[in-house]
Amino acid sequence: MDATGRVVRTVVMNLSEGLNETEVSMEGLADGVYLLRLSNDKGLNYSQMIRKN
């Protein structure tokens, strides 16, 4: 999400038990602060602020 709370990109992953990794391209997004939100159907919710410049 951008600083206004607008969803700018959504990535859906199929996860398996253990370590899961992916890269999310920020190409095409303006420089600024973004909120990365991870969630799943088991109630996991994690947020991280990231900056693109």
mmCIF entry with sequence, helices, sheets and N, C-alpha, C, O atoms, coordinates in Angstrom:
data_MODEL
# 
_entry.id   MODEL 
# 
_entity.id                         1 
_entity.type                       polymer 
_entity.pdbx_number_of_molecules   1 
# 
_entity_poly.entity_id                      1 
_entity_poly.type                           'polypeptide(L)' 
_entity_poly.nstd_linkage                   no 
_entity_poly.nstd_monomer                   no 
_entity_poly.pdbx_seq_one_letter_code       MDATGRVVRTVVMNLSEGLNETEVSMEGLADGVYLLRLSNDKGLNYSQMIRKN 
_entity_poly.pdbx_seq_one_letter_code_can   MDATGRVVRTVVMNLSEGLNETEVSMEGLADGVYLLRLSNDKGLNYSQMIRKN 
_entity_poly.pdbx_strand_id                 A 
# 
loop_
_entity_poly_seq.entity_id 
_entity_poly_seq.num 
_entity_poly_seq.mon_id 
_entity_poly_seq.hetero 
1 1  MET n 
1 2  ASP n 
1 3  ALA n 
1 4  THR n 
1 5  GLY n 
1 6  ARG n 
1 7  VAL n 
1 8  VAL n 
1 9  ARG n 
1 10 THR n 
1 11 VAL n 
1 12 VAL n 
1 13 MET n 
1 14 ASN n 
1 15 LEU n 
1 16 SER n 
1 17 GLU n 
1 18 GLY n 
1 19 LEU n 
1 20 ASN n 
1 21 GLU n 
1 22 THR n 
1 23 GLU n 
1 24 VAL n 
1 25 SER n 
1 26 MET n 
1 27 GLU n 
1 28 GLY n 
1 29 LEU n 
1 30 ALA n 
1 31 ASP n 
1 32 GLY n 
1 33 VAL n 
1 34 TYR n 
1 35 LEU n 
1 36 LEU n 
1 37 ARG n 
1 38 LEU n 
1 39 SER n 
1 40 ASN n 
1 41 ASP n 
1 42 LYS n 
1 43 GLY n 
1 44 LEU n 
1 45 ASN n 
1 46 TYR n 
1 47 SER n 
1 48 GLN n 
1 49 MET n 
1 50 ILE n 
1 51 ARG n 
1 52 LYS n 
1 53 ASN n 
# 
_struct_asym.id          A 
_struct_asym.entity_id   1 
# 
_struct_sheet.id               AA1 
_struct_sheet.type             ? 
_struct_sheet.number_strands   2 
_struct_sheet.details          ? 
# 
_struct_sheet_order.sheet_id     AA1 
_struct_sheet_order.range_id_1   1 
_struct_sheet_order.range_id_2   2 
_struct_sheet_order.offset       ? 
_struct_sheet_order.sense        anti-parallel 
# 
loop_
_struct_sheet_range.sheet_id 
_struct_sheet_range.id 
_struct_sheet_range.beg_label_comp_id 
_struct_sheet_range.beg_label_asym_id 
_struct_sheet_range.beg_label_seq_id 
_struct_sheet_range.pdbx_beg_PDB_ins_code 
_struct_sheet_range.end_label_comp_id 
_struct_sheet_range.end_label_asym_id 
_struct_sheet_range.end_label_seq_id 
_struct_sheet_range.pdbx_end_PDB_ins_code 
_struct_sheet_range.beg_auth_comp_id 
_struct_sheet_range.beg_auth_asym_id 
_struct_sheet_range.beg_auth_seq_id 
_struct_sheet_range.end_auth_comp_id 
_struct_sheet_range.end_auth_asym_id 
_struct_sheet_range.end_auth_seq_id 
AA1 1 GLY A 32 ? SER A 39 ? GLY A 32 SER A 39 
AA1 2 ASN A 45 ? LYS A 52 ? ASN A 45 LYS A 52 
# 
loop_
_atom_site.group_PDB 
_atom_site.id 
_atom_site.type_symbol 
_atom_site.label_atom_id 
_atom_site.label_alt_id 
_atom_site.label_comp_id 
_atom_site.label_asym_id 
_atom_site.label_entity_id 
_atom_site.label_seq_id 
_atom_site.pdbx_PDB_ins_code 
_atom_site.Cartn_x 
_atom_site.Cartn_y 
_atom_site.Cartn_z 
_atom_site.occupancy 
_atom_site.B_iso_or_equiv 
_atom_site.pdbx_formal_charge 
_atom_site.auth_seq_id 
_atom_site.auth_comp_id 
_atom_site.auth_asym_id 
_atom_site.auth_atom_id 
_atom_site.pdbx_PDB_model_num 
ATOM 1   N N  . MET A 1 1  ? 0.847  -1.171  0.000   1.00 0.00 ? 1  MET A N  1 
ATOM 2   C CA . MET A 1 1  ? 0.000  0.000   0.000   1.00 0.00 ? 1  MET A CA 1 
ATOM 3   C C  . MET A 1 1  ? 0.892  1.233   0.000   1.00 0.00 ? 1  MET A C  1 
ATOM 4   O O  . MET A 1 1  ? 2.003  1.219   0.528   1.00 0.00 ? 1  MET A O  1 
ATOM 5   N N  . ASP A 1 2  ? 0.377  2.297   -0.605  1.00 0.00 ? 2  ASP A N  1 
ATOM 6   C CA . ASP A 1 2  ? 1.132  3.543   -0.567  1.00 0.00 ? 2  ASP A CA 1 
ATOM 7   C C  . ASP A 1 2  ? 0.813  4.279   0.731   1.00 0.00 ? 2  ASP A C  1 
ATOM 8   O O  . ASP A 1 2  ? 0.062  3.772   1.565   1.00 0.00 ? 2  ASP A O  1 
ATOM 9   N N  . ALA A 1 3  ? 1.376  5.461   0.902   1.00 0.00 ? 3  ALA A N  1 
ATOM 10  C CA . ALA A 1 3  ? 1.226  6.211   2.149   1.00 0.00 ? 3  ALA A CA 1 
ATOM 11  C C  . ALA A 1 3  ? -0.220 6.622   2.419   1.00 0.00 ? 3  ALA A C  1 
ATOM 12  O O  . ALA A 1 3  ? -0.566 6.945   3.555   1.00 0.00 ? 3  ALA A O  1 
ATOM 13  N N  . THR A 1 4  ? -1.069 6.615   1.387   1.00 0.00 ? 4  THR A N  1 
ATOM 14  C CA . THR A 1 4  ? -2.480 6.970   1.584   1.00 0.00 ? 4  THR A CA 1 
ATOM 15  C C  . THR A 1 4  ? -3.347 5.755   1.894   1.00 0.00 ? 4  THR A C  1 
ATOM 16  O O  . THR A 1 4  ? -4.542 5.901   2.148   1.00 0.00 ? 4  THR A O  1 
ATOM 17  N N  . GLY A 1 5  ? -2.758 4.550   1.878   1.00 0.00 ? 5  GLY A N  1 
ATOM 18  C CA . GLY A 1 5  ? -3.505 3.330   2.158   1.00 0.00 ? 5  GLY A CA 1 
ATOM 19  C C  . GLY A 1 5  ? -4.046 2.645   0.921   1.00 0.00 ? 5  GLY A C  1 
ATOM 20  O O  . GLY A 1 5  ? -4.744 1.636   1.023   1.00 0.00 ? 5  GLY A O  1 
ATOM 21  N N  . ARG A 1 6  ? -3.734 3.181   -0.244  1.00 0.00 ? 6  ARG A N  1 
ATOM 22  C CA . ARG A 1 6  ? -4.207 2.600   -1.508  1.00 0.00 ? 6  ARG A CA 1 
ATOM 23  C C  . ARG A 1 6  ? -3.364 1.375   -1.852  1.00 0.00 ? 6  ARG A C  1 
ATOM 24  O O  . ARG A 1 6  ? -2.136 1.432   -1.805  1.00 0.00 ? 6  ARG A O  1 
ATOM 25  N N  . VAL A 1 7  ? -4.015 0.278   -2.193  1.00 0.00 ? 7  VAL A N  1 
ATOM 26  C CA . VAL A 1 7  ? -3.301 -0.927  -2.615  1.00 0.00 ? 7  VAL A CA 1 
ATOM 27  C C  . VAL A 1 7  ? -2.726 -0.678  -3.999  1.00 0.00 ? 7  VAL A C  1 
ATOM 28  O O  . VAL A 1 7  ? -3.464 -0.382  -4.939  1.00 0.00 ? 7  VAL A O  1 
ATOM 29  N N  . VAL A 1 8  ? -1.398 -0.799  -4.127  1.00 0.00 ? 8  VAL A N  1 
ATOM 30  C CA . VAL A 1 8  ? -0.741 -0.535  -5.403  1.00 0.00 ? 8  VAL A CA 1 
ATOM 31  C C  . VAL A 1 8  ? -0.264 -1.818  -6.072  1.00 0.00 ? 8  VAL A C  1 
ATOM 32  O O  . VAL A 1 8  ? 0.010  -1.824  -7.272  1.00 0.00 ? 8  VAL A O  1 
ATOM 33  N N  . ARG A 1 9  ? -0.163 -2.884  -5.322  1.00 0.00 ? 9  ARG A N  1 
ATOM 34  C CA . ARG A 1 9  ? 0.265  -4.153  -5.904  1.00 0.00 ? 9  ARG A CA 1 
ATOM 35  C C  . ARG A 1 9  ? -0.187 -5.288  -4.985  1.00 0.00 ? 9  ARG A C  1 
ATOM 36  O O  . ARG A 1 9  ? -0.129 -5.165  -3.762  1.00 0.00 ? 9  ARG A O  1 
ATOM 37  N N  . THR A 1 10 ? -0.633 -6.380  -5.577  1.00 0.00 ? 10 THR A N  1 
ATOM 38  C CA . THR A 1 10 ? -1.014 -7.574  -4.818  1.00 0.00 ? 10 THR A CA 1 
ATOM 39  C C  . THR A 1 10 ? -0.269 -8.761  -5.409  1.00 0.00 ? 10 THR A C  1 
ATOM 40  O O  . THR A 1 10 ? -0.235 -8.944  -6.625  1.00 0.00 ? 10 THR A O  1 
ATOM 41  N N  . VAL A 1 11 ? 0.324  -9.559  -4.544  1.00 0.00 ? 11 VAL A N  1 
ATOM 42  C CA . VAL A 1 11 ? 1.031  -10.768 -4.961  1.00 0.00 ? 11 VAL A CA 1 
ATOM 43  C C  . VAL A 1 11 ? 0.424  -11.931 -4.186  1.00 0.00 ? 11 VAL A C  1 
ATOM 44  O O  . VAL A 1 11 ? 0.366  -11.895 -2.957  1.00 0.00 ? 11 VAL A O  1 
ATOM 45  N N  . VAL A 1 12 ? -0.023 -12.950 -4.890  1.00 0.00 ? 12 VAL A N  1 
ATOM 46  C CA . VAL A 1 12 ? -0.567 -14.149 -4.256  1.00 0.00 ? 12 VAL A CA 1 
ATOM 47  C C  . VAL A 1 12 ? 0.472  -15.249 -4.368  1.00 0.00 ? 12 VAL A C  1 
ATOM 48  O O  . VAL A 1 12 ? 1.004  -15.504 -5.448  1.00 0.00 ? 12 VAL A O  1 
ATOM 49  N N  . MET A 1 13 ? 0.761  -15.900 -3.249  1.00 0.00 ? 13 MET A N  1 
ATOM 50  C CA . MET A 1 13 ? 1.757  -16.976 -3.227  1.00 0.00 ? 13 MET A CA 1 
ATOM 51  C C  . MET A 1 13 ? 1.117  -18.260 -2.715  1.00 0.00 ? 13 MET A C  1 
ATOM 52  O O  . MET A 1 13 ? 0.263  -18.223 -1.830  1.00 0.00 ? 13 MET A O  1 
ATOM 53  N N  . ASN A 1 14 ? 1.525  -19.378 -3.264  1.00 0.00 ? 14 ASN A N  1 
ATOM 54  C CA . ASN A 1 14 ? 1.185  -20.675 -2.711  1.00 0.00 ? 14 ASN A CA 1 
ATOM 55  C C  . ASN A 1 14 ? 2.340  -21.079 -1.806  1.00 0.00 ? 14 ASN A C  1 
ATOM 56  O O  . ASN A 1 14 ? 3.456  -21.293 -2.279  1.00 0.00 ? 14 ASN A O  1 
ATOM 57  N N  . LEU A 1 15 ? 2.079  -21.183 -0.515  1.00 0.00 ? 15 LEU A N  1 
ATOM 58  C CA . LEU A 1 15 ? 3.126  -21.452 0.457   1.00 0.00 ? 15 LEU A CA 1 
ATOM 59  C C  . LEU A 1 15 ? 3.151  -22.909 0.859   1.00 0.00 ? 15 LEU A C  1 
ATOM 60  O O  . LEU A 1 15 ? 2.133  -23.600 0.844   1.00 0.00 ? 15 LEU A O  1 
ATOM 61  N N  . SER A 1 16 ? 4.339  -23.358 1.219   1.00 0.00 ? 16 SER A N  1 
ATOM 62  C CA . SER A 1 16 ? 4.487  -24.706 1.752   1.00 0.00 ? 16 SER A CA 1 
ATOM 63  C C  . SER A 1 16 ? 5.139  -24.584 3.119   1.00 0.00 ? 16 SER A C  1 
ATOM 64  O O  . SER A 1 16 ? 5.673  -23.528 3.457   1.00 0.00 ? 16 SER A O  1 
ATOM 65  N N  . GLU A 1 17 ? 5.102  -25.640 3.901   1.00 0.00 ? 17 GLU A N  1 
ATOM 66  C CA . GLU A 1 17 ? 5.707  -25.622 5.224   1.00 0.00 ? 17 GLU A CA 1 
ATOM 67  C C  . GLU A 1 17 ? 7.195  -25.342 5.108   1.00 0.00 ? 17 GLU A C  1 
ATOM 68  O O  . GLU A 1 17 ? 7.868  -25.893 4.236   1.00 0.00 ? 17 GLU A O  1 
ATOM 69  N N  . GLY A 1 18 ? 7.709  -24.494 5.979   1.00 0.00 ? 18 GLY A N  1 
ATOM 70  C CA . GLY A 1 18 ? 9.124  -24.145 5.946   1.00 0.00 ? 18 GLY A CA 1 
ATOM 71  C C  . GLY A 1 18 ? 9.327  -22.737 5.418   1.00 0.00 ? 18 GLY A C  1 
ATOM 72  O O  . GLY A 1 18 ? 8.433  -21.895 5.489   1.00 0.00 ? 18 GLY A O  1 
ATOM 73  N N  . LEU A 1 19 ? 10.501 -22.500 4.893   1.00 0.00 ? 19 LEU A N  1 
ATOM 74  C CA . LEU A 1 19 ? 10.882 -21.179 4.394   1.00 0.00 ? 19 LEU A CA 1 
ATOM 75  C C  . LEU A 1 19 ? 10.294 -20.935 3.013   1.00 0.00 ? 19 LEU A C  1 
ATOM 76  O O  . LEU A 1 19 ? 10.412 -21.774 2.120   1.00 0.00 ? 19 LEU A O  1 
ATOM 77  N N  . ASN A 1 20 ? 9.666  -19.788 2.847   1.00 0.00 ? 20 ASN A N  1 
ATOM 78  C CA . ASN A 1 20 ? 9.116  -19.374 1.555   1.00 0.00 ? 20 ASN A CA 1 
ATOM 79  C C  . ASN A 1 20 ? 9.665  -17.993 1.242   1.00 0.00 ? 20 ASN A C  1 
ATOM 80  O O  . ASN A 1 20 ? 9.666  -17.113 2.103   1.00 0.00 ? 20 ASN A O  1 
ATOM 81  N N  . GLU A 1 21 ? 10.131 -17.798 0.020   1.00 0.00 ? 21 GLU A N  1 
ATOM 82  C CA . GLU A 1 21 ? 10.685 -16.516 -0.392  1.00 0.00 ? 21 GLU A CA 1 
ATOM 83  C C  . GLU A 1 21 ? 10.085 -16.088 -1.716  1.00 0.00 ? 21 GLU A C  1 
ATOM 84  O O  . GLU A 1 21 ? 9.726  -16.920 -2.549  1.00 0.00 ? 21 GLU A O  1 
ATOM 85  N N  . THR A 1 22 ? 9.979  -14.780 -1.898  1.00 0.00 ? 22 THR A N  1 
ATOM 86  C CA . THR A 1 22 ? 9.568  -14.228 -3.176  1.00 0.00 ? 22 THR A CA 1 
ATOM 87  C C  . THR A 1 22 ? 10.124 -12.816 -3.288  1.00 0.00 ? 22 THR A C  1 
ATOM 88  O O  . THR A 1 22 ? 10.474 -12.207 -2.277  1.00 0.00 ? 22 THR A O  1 
ATOM 89  N N  . GLU A 1 23 ? 10.208 -12.303 -4.474  1.00 0.00 ? 23 GLU A N  1 
ATOM 90  C CA . GLU A 1 23 ? 10.595 -10.913 -4.703  1.00 0.00 ? 23 GLU A CA 1 
ATOM 91  C C  . GLU A 1 23 ? 9.381  -10.181 -5.236  1.00 0.00 ? 23 GLU A C  1 
ATOM 92  O O  . GLU A 1 23 ? 8.643  -10.692 -6.078  1.00 0.00 ? 23 GLU A O  1 
ATOM 93  N N  . VAL A 1 24 ? 9.190  -8.985  -4.735  1.00 0.00 ? 24 VAL A N  1 
ATOM 94  C CA . VAL A 1 24 ? 8.096  -8.142  -5.198  1.00 0.00 ? 24 VAL A CA 1 
ATOM 95  C C  . VAL A 1 24 ? 8.719  -6.951  -5.918  1.00 0.00 ? 24 VAL A C  1 
ATOM 96  O O  . VAL A 1 24 ? 9.427  -6.149  -5.309  1.00 0.00 ? 24 VAL A O  1 
ATOM 97  N N  . SER A 1 25 ? 8.458  -6.843  -7.185  1.00 0.00 ? 25 SER A N  1 
ATOM 98  C CA . SER A 1 25 ? 9.018  -5.754  -7.981  1.00 0.00 ? 25 SER A CA 1 
ATOM 99  C C  . SER A 1 25 ? 8.364  -4.428  -7.592  1.00 0.00 ? 25 SER A C  1 
ATOM 100 O O  . SER A 1 25 ? 7.144  -4.335  -7.456  1.00 0.00 ? 25 SER A O  1 
ATOM 101 N N  . MET A 1 26 ? 9.194  -3.419  -7.417  1.00 0.00 ? 26 MET A N  1 
ATOM 102 C CA . MET A 1 26 ? 8.678  -2.074  -7.157  1.00 0.00 ? 26 MET A CA 1 
ATOM 103 C C  . MET A 1 26 ? 8.784  -1.216  -8.411  1.00 0.00 ? 26 MET A C  1 
ATOM 104 O O  . MET A 1 26 ? 8.624  0.004   -8.360  1.00 0.00 ? 26 MET A O  1 
ATOM 105 N N  . GLU A 1 27 ? 9.056  -1.871  -9.540  1.00 0.00 ? 27 GLU A N  1 
ATOM 106 C CA . GLU A 1 27 ? 9.124  -1.165  -10.813 1.00 0.00 ? 27 GLU A CA 1 
ATOM 107 C C  . GLU A 1 27 ? 7.774  -0.515  -11.106 1.00 0.00 ? 27 GLU A C  1 
ATOM 108 O O  . GLU A 1 27 ? 6.723  -1.127  -10.912 1.00 0.00 ? 27 GLU A O  1 
ATOM 109 N N  . GLY A 1 28 ? 7.814  0.702   -11.562 1.00 0.00 ? 28 GLY A N  1 
ATOM 110 C CA . GLY A 1 28 ? 6.596  1.416   -11.908 1.00 0.00 ? 28 GLY A CA 1 
ATOM 111 C C  . GLY A 1 28 ? 5.979  2.162   -10.740 1.00 0.00 ? 28 GLY A C  1 
ATOM 112 O O  . GLY A 1 28 ? 5.011  2.899   -10.927 1.00 0.00 ? 28 GLY A O  1 
ATOM 113 N N  . LEU A 1 29 ? 6.520  1.987   -9.529  1.00 0.00 ? 29 LEU A N  1 
ATOM 114 C CA . LEU A 1 29 ? 6.010  2.715   -8.372  1.00 0.00 ? 29 LEU A CA 1 
ATOM 115 C C  . LEU A 1 29 ? 6.855  3.962   -8.147  1.00 0.00 ? 29 LEU A C  1 
ATOM 116 O O  . LEU A 1 29 ? 8.073  3.934   -8.320  1.00 0.00 ? 29 LEU A O  1 
ATOM 117 N N  . ALA A 1 30 ? 6.214  5.036   -7.768  1.00 0.00 ? 30 ALA A N  1 
ATOM 118 C CA . ALA A 1 30 ? 6.920  6.285   -7.494  1.00 0.00 ? 30 ALA A CA 1 
ATOM 119 C C  . ALA A 1 30 ? 7.778  6.138   -6.242  1.00 0.00 ? 30 ALA A C  1 
ATOM 120 O O  . ALA A 1 30 ? 7.487  5.309   -5.379  1.00 0.00 ? 30 ALA A O  1 
ATOM 121 N N  . ASP A 1 31 ? 8.835  6.943   -6.144  1.00 0.00 ? 31 ASP A N  1 
ATOM 122 C CA . ASP A 1 31 ? 9.624  6.967   -4.923  1.00 0.00 ? 31 ASP A CA 1 
ATOM 123 C C  . ASP A 1 31 ? 8.725  7.370   -3.760  1.00 0.00 ? 31 ASP A C  1 
ATOM 124 O O  . ASP A 1 31 ? 7.839  8.210   -3.916  1.00 0.00 ? 31 ASP A O  1 
ATOM 125 N N  . GLY A 1 32 ? 8.953  6.770   -2.600  1.00 0.00 ? 32 GLY A N  1 
ATOM 126 C CA . GLY A 1 32 ? 8.162  7.110   -1.424  1.00 0.00 ? 32 GLY A CA 1 
ATOM 127 C C  . GLY A 1 32 ? 8.145  5.979   -0.426  1.00 0.00 ? 32 GLY A C  1 
ATOM 128 O O  . GLY A 1 32 ? 8.923  5.031   -0.532  1.00 0.00 ? 32 GLY A O  1 
ATOM 129 N N  . VAL A 1 33 ? 7.263  6.079   0.540   1.00 0.00 ? 33 VAL A N  1 
ATOM 130 C CA . VAL A 1 33 ? 7.134  5.093   1.618   1.00 0.00 ? 33 VAL A CA 1 
ATOM 131 C C  . VAL A 1 33 ? 5.942  4.195   1.301   1.00 0.00 ? 33 VAL A C  1 
ATOM 132 O O  . VAL A 1 33 ? 4.874  4.664   0.909   1.00 0.00 ? 33 VAL A O  1 
ATOM 133 N N  . TYR A 1 34 ? 6.152  2.899   1.480   1.00 0.00 ? 34 TYR A N  1 
ATOM 134 C CA . TYR A 1 34 ? 5.110  1.911   1.225   1.00 0.00 ? 34 TYR A CA 1 
ATOM 135 C C  . TYR A 1 34 ? 4.983  0.988   2.422   1.00 0.00 ? 34 TYR A C  1 
ATOM 136 O O  . TYR A 1 34 ? 5.936  0.816   3.183   1.00 0.00 ? 34 TYR A O  1 
ATOM 137 N N  . LEU A 1 35 ? 3.820  0.399   2.592   1.00 0.00 ? 35 LEU A N  1 
ATOM 138 C CA . LEU A 1 35 ? 3.574  -0.577  3.636   1.00 0.00 ? 35 LEU A CA 1 
ATOM 139 C C  . LEU A 1 35 ? 3.401  -1.932  2.978   1.00 0.00 ? 35 LEU A C  1 
ATOM 140 O O  . LEU A 1 35 ? 2.522  -2.124  2.137   1.00 0.00 ? 35 LEU A O  1 
ATOM 141 N N  . LEU A 1 36 ? 4.245  -2.860  3.368   1.00 0.00 ? 36 LEU A N  1 
ATOM 142 C CA . LEU A 1 36 ? 4.146  -4.230  2.886   1.00 0.00 ? 36 LEU A CA 1 
ATOM 143 C C  . LEU A 1 36 ? 3.334  -5.000  3.923   1.00 0.00 ? 36 LEU A C  1 
ATOM 144 O O  . LEU A 1 36 ? 3.712  -5.042  5.093   1.00 0.00 ? 36 LEU A O  1 
ATOM 145 N N  . ARG A 1 37 ? 2.229  -5.607  3.511   1.00 0.00 ? 37 ARG A N  1 
ATOM 146 C CA . ARG A 1 37 ? 1.378  -6.353  4.438   1.00 0.00 ? 37 ARG A CA 1 
ATOM 147 C C  . ARG A 1 37 ? 1.300  -7.806  3.990   1.00 0.00 ? 37 ARG A C  1 
ATOM 148 O O  . ARG A 1 37 ? 0.940  -8.097  2.850   1.00 0.00 ? 37 ARG A O  1 
ATOM 149 N N  . LEU A 1 38 ? 1.637  -8.702  4.887   1.00 0.00 ? 38 LEU A N  1 
ATOM 150 C CA . LEU A 1 38 ? 1.549  -10.132 4.642   1.00 0.00 ? 38 LEU A CA 1 
ATOM 151 C C  . LEU A 1 38 ? 0.437  -10.694 5.512   1.00 0.00 ? 38 LEU A C  1 
ATOM 152 O O  . LEU A 1 38 ? 0.328  -10.351 6.690   1.00 0.00 ? 38 LEU A O  1 
ATOM 153 N N  . SER A 1 39 ? -0.382 -11.551 4.937   1.00 0.00 ? 39 SER A N  1 
ATOM 154 C CA . SER A 1 39 ? -1.447 -12.174 5.727   1.00 0.00 ? 39 SER A CA 1 
ATOM 155 C C  . SER A 1 39 ? -1.789 -13.525 5.120   1.00 0.00 ? 39 SER A C  1 
ATOM 156 O O  . SER A 1 39 ? -1.508 -13.795 3.952   1.00 0.00 ? 39 SER A O  1 
ATOM 157 N N  . ASN A 1 40 ? -2.404 -14.369 5.945   1.00 0.00 ? 40 ASN A N  1 
ATOM 158 C CA . ASN A 1 40 ? -2.851 -15.663 5.441   1.00 0.00 ? 40 ASN A CA 1 
ATOM 159 C C  . ASN A 1 40 ? -4.187 -16.027 6.074   1.00 0.00 ? 40 ASN A C  1 
ATOM 160 O O  . ASN A 1 40 ? -4.698 -15.297 6.924   1.00 0.00 ? 40 ASN A O  1 
ATOM 161 N N  . ASP A 1 41 ? -4.745 -17.149 5.661   1.00 0.00 ? 41 ASP A N  1 
ATOM 162 C CA . ASP A 1 41 ? -6.058 -17.557 6.148   1.00 0.00 ? 41 ASP A CA 1 
ATOM 163 C C  . ASP A 1 41 ? -6.022 -18.118 7.564   1.00 0.00 ? 41 ASP A C  1 
ATOM 164 O O  . ASP A 1 41 ? -7.074 -18.419 8.129   1.00 0.00 ? 41 ASP A O  1 
ATOM 165 N N  . LYS A 1 42 ? -4.839 -18.264 8.148   1.00 0.00 ? 42 LYS A N  1 
ATOM 166 C CA . LYS A 1 42 ? -4.717 -18.766 9.509   1.00 0.00 ? 42 LYS A CA 1 
ATOM 167 C C  . LYS A 1 42 ? -4.549 -17.630 10.517  1.00 0.00 ? 42 LYS A C  1 
ATOM 168 O O  . LYS A 1 42 ? -4.286 -17.884 11.692  1.00 0.00 ? 42 LYS A O  1 
ATOM 169 N N  . GLY A 1 43 ? -4.695 -16.399 10.078  1.00 0.00 ? 43 GLY A N  1 
ATOM 170 C CA . GLY A 1 43 ? -4.666 -15.260 10.970  1.00 0.00 ? 43 GLY A CA 1 
ATOM 171 C C  . GLY A 1 43 ? -3.325 -14.554 11.095  1.00 0.00 ? 43 GLY A C  1 
ATOM 172 O O  . GLY A 1 43 ? -3.189 -13.636 11.903  1.00 0.00 ? 43 GLY A O  1 
ATOM 173 N N  . LEU A 1 44 ? -2.324 -14.966 10.306  1.00 0.00 ? 44 LEU A N  1 
ATOM 174 C CA . LEU A 1 44 ? -1.046 -14.262 10.331  1.00 0.00 ? 44 LEU A CA 1 
ATOM 175 C C  . LEU A 1 44 ? -1.200 -12.898 9.679   1.00 0.00 ? 44 LEU A C  1 
ATOM 176 O O  . LEU A 1 44 ? -1.701 -12.787 8.560   1.00 0.00 ? 44 LEU A O  1 
ATOM 177 N N  . ASN A 1 45 ? -0.776 -11.879 10.375  1.00 0.00 ? 45 ASN A N  1 
ATOM 178 C CA . ASN A 1 45 ? -0.765 -10.525 9.821   1.00 0.00 ? 45 ASN A CA 1 
ATOM 179 C C  . ASN A 1 45 ? 0.554  -9.884  10.208  1.00 0.00 ? 45 ASN A C  1 
ATOM 180 O O  . ASN A 1 45 ? 0.896  -9.821  11.389  1.00 0.00 ? 45 ASN A O  1 
ATOM 181 N N  . TYR A 1 46 ? 1.296  -9.406  9.213   1.00 0.00 ? 46 TYR A N  1 
ATOM 182 C CA . TYR A 1 46 ? 2.593  -8.789  9.449   1.00 0.00 ? 46 TYR A CA 1 
ATOM 183 C C  . TYR A 1 46 ? 2.717  -7.590  8.525   1.00 0.00 ? 46 TYR A C  1 
ATOM 184 O O  . TYR A 1 46 ? 2.378  -7.670  7.344   1.00 0.00 ? 46 TYR A O  1 
ATOM 185 N N  . SER A 1 47 ? 3.195  -6.497  9.054   1.00 0.00 ? 47 SER A N  1 
ATOM 186 C CA . SER A 1 47 ? 3.367  -5.295  8.241   1.00 0.00 ? 47 SER A CA 1 
ATOM 187 C C  . SER A 1 47 ? 4.788  -4.773  8.381   1.00 0.00 ? 47 SER A C  1 
ATOM 188 O O  . SER A 1 47 ? 5.395  -4.881  9.446   1.00 0.00 ? 47 SER A O  1 
ATOM 189 N N  . GLN A 1 48 ? 5.317  -4.206  7.298   1.00 0.00 ? 48 GLN A N  1 
ATOM 190 C CA . GLN A 1 48 ? 6.665  -3.640  7.304   1.00 0.00 ? 48 GLN A CA 1 
ATOM 191 C C  . GLN A 1 48 ? 6.678  -2.407  6.426   1.00 0.00 ? 48 GLN A C  1 
ATOM 192 O O  . GLN A 1 48 ? 6.214  -2.443  5.286   1.00 0.00 ? 48 GLN A O  1 
ATOM 193 N N  . MET A 1 49 ? 7.206  -1.319  6.953   1.00 0.00 ? 49 MET A N  1 
ATOM 194 C CA . MET A 1 49 ? 7.372  -0.105  6.149   1.00 0.00 ? 49 MET A CA 1 
ATOM 195 C C  . MET A 1 49 ? 8.618  -0.265  5.296   1.00 0.00 ? 49 MET A C  1 
ATOM 196 O O  . MET A 1 49 ? 9.651  -0.721  5.785   1.00 0.00 ? 49 MET A O  1 
ATOM 197 N N  . ILE A 1 50 ? 8.530  0.103   4.026   1.00 0.00 ? 50 ILE A N  1 
ATOM 198 C CA . ILE A 1 50 ? 9.685  0.088   3.138   1.00 0.00 ? 50 ILE A CA 1 
ATOM 199 C C  . ILE A 1 50 ? 9.733  1.410   2.382   1.00 0.00 ? 50 ILE A C  1 
ATOM 200 O O  . ILE A 1 50 ? 8.708  2.063   2.190   1.00 0.00 ? 50 ILE A O  1 
ATOM 201 N N  . ARG A 1 51 ? 10.908 1.789   1.965   1.00 0.00 ? 51 ARG A N  1 
ATOM 202 C CA . ARG A 1 51 ? 11.085 3.052   1.252   1.00 0.00 ? 51 ARG A CA 1 
ATOM 203 C C  . ARG A 1 51 ? 11.718 2.786   -0.108  1.00 0.00 ? 51 ARG A C  1 
ATOM 204 O O  . ARG A 1 51 ? 12.686 2.034   -0.217  1.00 0.00 ? 51 ARG A O  1 
ATOM 205 N N  . LYS A 1 52 ? 11.172 3.398   -1.123  1.00 0.00 ? 52 LYS A N  1 
ATOM 206 C CA . LYS A 1 52 ? 11.738 3.307   -2.457  1.00 0.00 ? 52 LYS A CA 1 
ATOM 207 C C  . LYS A 1 52 ? 12.286 4.680   -2.831  1.00 0.00 ? 52 LYS A C  1 
ATOM 208 O O  . LYS A 1 52 ? 11.571 5.680   -2.776  1.00 0.00 ? 52 LYS A O  1 
ATOM 209 N N  . ASN A 1 53 ? 13.558 4.716   -3.209  1.00 0.00 ? 53 ASN A N  1 
ATOM 210 C CA . ASN A 1 53 ? 14.143 5.972   -3.696  1.00 0.00 ? 53 ASN A CA 1 
ATOM 211 C C  . ASN A 1 53 ? 15.310 5.720   -4.594  1.00 0.00 ? 53 ASN A C  1 
ATOM 212 O O  . ASN A 1 53 ? 15.920 6.665   -5.093  1.00 0.00 ? 53 ASN A O  1 
# 
